[in-house]
């Protein structure tokens, strides 16, 4: 592994670390306090964010990291041009970071970052707008990256 695939893999690993740390947030949100058993000390008697939103941070970041690692691992099999390798690596990297922004914005946005404005889940907020816009751009960029990768594939079945 070298070049663009290594760049993509390293970003995927960082996102996975963020997801693993988000698992602590999930546990603390479930407990309603920051406490690490068996240490008999409560570091904080409350923790922000709903458990379901922290679960999304945890599992979403892990899945995005795994996706980046998988794409990095198979990219060379498609024999993309150097230009296409760079496009795929940068696009997927943007998408996984955009999704991470979405997960964290979702923690504090009343509308769960599912729209720019008010929706059935809650009122509009800056966090909601930032989360929504980054996730939507990330989704389009990721679809673009996958199409670039698919188009660069050489058919060796004939």
C-alpha positions in Angstrom: 0.0 0.0 0.0 1.4 3.3 -1.0 0.3 6.8 -2.1 -3.4 7.5 -2.3 -4.6 4.2 -0.8 -2.4 4.7 2.3 -3.7 8.3 2.7 -7.3 6.9 2.5 -6.5 4.1 4.9 -4.9 6.4 7.5 -7.9 8.7 7.4 -10.2 5.6 7.8 -8.2 4.6 10.9 -8.5 8.0 12.5 -12.2 8.0 11.9 -12.3 4.5 13.6 -10.5 5.9 16.6 -13.0 8.7 16.8 -15.8 6.0 16.6 -14.2 4.0 19.4 -13.9 7.1 21.6 -17.6 7.7 20.8 -18.3 4.4 22.4 -17.3 6.0 25.7 -19.8 8.8 25.0 -22.5 6.2 24.4 -21.7 4.5 27.7 -21.6 7.8 29.6 -24.9 8.9 28.0 -26.5 5.6 28.9 -25.3 5.9 32.5 -26.1 9.6 32.7 -22.7 10.3 34.3 -19.0 10.1 33.5 -17.8 7.1 35.6 -15.4 4.4 34.9 -16.1 1.2 36.8 -14.6 -0.1 39.1 -13.1 3.3 40.0 -15.5 4.6 42.7 -15.3 8.2 41.4 -17.9 10.0 39.3 -16.1 12.6 37.2 -19.3 14.3 36.1 -22.9 13.8 37.2 -24.3 14.4 33.7 -23.4 13.8 30.1 -24.7 15.7 27.1 -26.4 14.0 24.2 -28.9 11.2 23.8 -27.7 7.6 24.0 -29.1 6.9 20.5 -27.1 9.8 19.1 -23.9 8.6 20.7 -24.6 5.1 19.4 -24.7 6.7 15.9 -21.3 8.4 16.5 -19.9 5.1 17.7 -21.2 2.8 15.0 -21.3 5.4 12.2 -17.7 6.3 12.5 -16.6 2.7 12.8 -18.5 1.8 9.6 -17.2 4.8 7.7 -13.6 3.9 8.8 -14.1 0.3 7.7 -15.5 1.6 4.4 -12.4 3.7 3.8 -10.2 0.8 4.6 -12.1 -1.5 2.3 -11.9 1.0 -0.6 -8.2 1.6 0.1 -7.6 -2.2 0.0 -9.4 -2.8 -3.3 -8.6 0.4 -5.1 -5.5 -1.0 -6.8 -7.4 -4.0 -8.1 -9.4 -1.6 -10.3 -6.2 -0.3 -11.8 -7.3 3.3 -11.8 -5.2 6.1 -13.3 -3.1 8.1 -10.8 -5.6 11.0 -11.3 -8.6 8.7 -10.5 -6.8 7.3 -7.5 -6.4 10.8 -6.1 -10.1 11.6 -6.9 -11.3 8.5 -5.1 -9.0 8.9 -2.1 -9.9 12.6 -1.6 -13.6 12.1 -2.2 -13.9 9.2 0.2 -11.8 11.0 2.8 -14.0 14.1 2.5 -17.2 11.9 2.8 -16.0 10.1 6.0 -15.1 13.4 7.6 -18.3 15.0 6.5 -20.3 12.1 8.0 -18.3 12.5 11.3 -19.3 16.2 11.4 -22.9 15.1 10.8 -22.8 12.6 13.7 -21.5 15.2 16.1 -23.9 17.9 14.9 -26.6 15.3 15.5 -25.7 15.2 19.2 -26.8 18.8 19.7 -29.2 19.7 16.8 -32.9 19.6 17.8 -33.8 18.6 14.2 -31.2 15.7 14.3 -29.4 17.4 11.4 -31.9 15.9 8.9 -32.8 19.2 7.3 -31.6 22.8 7.2 -34.8 24.1 8.7 -37.3 22.9 11.2 -38.6 19.4 10.8 -40.8 16.9 12.6 -38.0 16.1 15.1 -37.2 19.7 16.1 -36.4 23.3 15.4 -33.7 24.6 13.1 -30.2 25.4 14.4 -26.8 26.1 13.2 -25.6 22.7 14.2 -28.5 21.1 12.3 -27.7 23.1 9.2 -24.0 22.3 9.3 -24.6 18.6 9.9 -27.2 18.4 7.1 -25.2 20.3 4.5 -21.9 18.4 5.2 -23.7 15.0 5.1 -25.5 15.8 1.9 -22.3 17.0 0.2 -20.4 14.0 1.6 -23.1 11.6 0.2 -22.9 13.1 -3.3 -19.1 13.1 -3.3 -19.0 9.5 -2.1 -21.3 8.4 -4.9 -19.1 10.2 -7.3 -16.0 8.4 -5.9 -17.6 5.0 -6.3 -18.6 5.8 -9.9 -15.1 6.9 -10.7 -13.7 3.7 -9.2 -16.2 1.5 -11.0 -15.5 3.2 -14.4 -11.8 2.8 -13.9 -12.1 -1.0 -13.5 -10.6 -3.2 -16.1 -12.6 -6.2 -17.1 -10.3 -9.3 -17.0 -13.1 -11.8 -17.5 -12.8 -12.1 -21.3 
